[in-house]
């Protein structure tokens, strides 16, 4: 074949060398071009701190703790309860609002680095960032609705109460009357139908259950969204309890898996801010710290501000059904 | 069994005129073939090309009405308000399914026949593997465009696959950031859909069309792998070949249209909707990949993703590692056996992924399954080869 080819060998070799070098140079040069090619808004936080957001129903009225408990409170005997979801901290970042009757969710007494053993509810104080109604012994908990395995969202990731064992989880052995690890827990699980990740809402911020479906990347709980109430019983979200877990869809790889305070900057990159509210910011909020219920000024919560004043955001809580005269059906 | 032709690795020869033509003449495409060239299995590529052209035509019509600002509502508008919108959208979907199925069929046919050998067919095969990848990627992007819940789950999963797997761990962070920015921009909803739309209708599809043109011209240059040019036996390209192509295209489009009219596509749950009950499963051409991530049983980084990259690299280099000098299925035993292995593996993964999407497998079951498939694909091929040689020997 080569005898028909009238390009001389050395010339051909030089050409190939030149072509190879040019391609290599282009590749290296292309890498350095990355910061010009990537949109400027990328990797820049949408806001500096987590937003303080008031939870509203689809009609624009603030929701109250008693409405949530009436509407969606799940107990050990519940077969089905409405799913409540709102976007937080950014748009398209669904968060579950779950109310559990007859239980006080308490702070885990192990540190995040020492495994994920369950902490049974006891006499401890309610967990930081939940709303606990002592009159009815009910806990209201908000956890991220973005699965920590591969980012599936509601309705694929969904809370199934104690009396409802989803078909997909039966395939991996869960039974209503099972024994040990086969038993569907009393208060059920947040179960992901994409690949079978399981999270136990009773465990609060340390909710990863049975080690999840895949290897290490799934060994993370659903991040807990911090909740507080005001004097009118309205509900506010004011941050993420990053001591347990952080929203992993926004972490940059590699080197992105940081926990703690630094996580805010990473979390809030890429996306759209939730809408601002025209309501006035409450002067004080009631929240559970690790020890007890306390009244705090919103300015002490380290939420997003502009020129020294707190910006109040709003986010809509939607449900899959209308019940008890509450018209909350909608899309998040 | 006939011997294979030699590969020609000097691609500058492509620029030269063909020897059987008068000096100074160049000829592009449209060769005449013998009667044997009209056998139906020689036309698998023509059907894929038909599907591609149909997708372009219907895609342009859909592009007139689709809006990336309001993806789900504009898809509903196409279904409910655009004249013939529902059947165009459905047939665009079904033709995409058909196209992927035909690409598999076309590819495996060439694999078993060994028609990636000789002349420039090695290059044609490599371009074909890229076309296969582009077809599947374009399909996945198209499936995301409607902003259904399953589509957004697929987008999240895709992005996280890239970050979590070897791709994200080995490639420099800047490059991953760049790839993500290409797919979703700065991740706002509008930016995401603008990017997905541009990639689907312009970038990947244009790339596919360009590579297809090169793939097709190489075919016209190398000719059919299974026949020799014989003077006096060639049937002129016009009108026989043209009419044959048009008729087979009409039949294929007709079948797809009948299916589209009988089973019109229903749009699944919009992203952001909440519902209990049963959920859509990913499209069938993704479920095999999806299931592999479970079934490999070794996690994403060490299991599924490297496995898929490995299979793709293997497919790219197959014209060079196939050292058998003869054509024919039993003359190239381990290539044939591996082809069967892939066929069974992909089918099993697809059906399994479709029927039990959220079920994690144990490593033991995984091992049993892969070894069983290996046995089922390799043993019969070598046994038949032995039997055939034995028969040939006794016959002599």
Interface residues (C-beta under 8 A of the other chain):
Chain A: X1 X2 X4 X5 X7 X31 X34 X35 X37 X38 X39 X41 X42 X43 X80 X83 X85 X91 X92 X94 X146 X150 X151 X152 X153 X154 X155 X156 X158 X168 X171 X172 X192 X193 X194 X195 X196 X213 X214 X215 X216 X217 X248 X249 X251 X252 X253 X254 X255 X270 X271 X272 X318 X319 X320 X331 X332
Chain B: X8 X9 X10 X12 X13 X16 X149 X150 X152 X153 X156 X157 X159 X160 X161 X163 X164 X168 X169 X172 X173 X174 X175 X176 X177 X178 X181 X184 X185 X186 X187 X188 X189 X191 X269 X270 X271 X272 X273 X274 X275 X276 X279 X293 X294 X298 X299 X300 X356 X357 X358 X359 X360
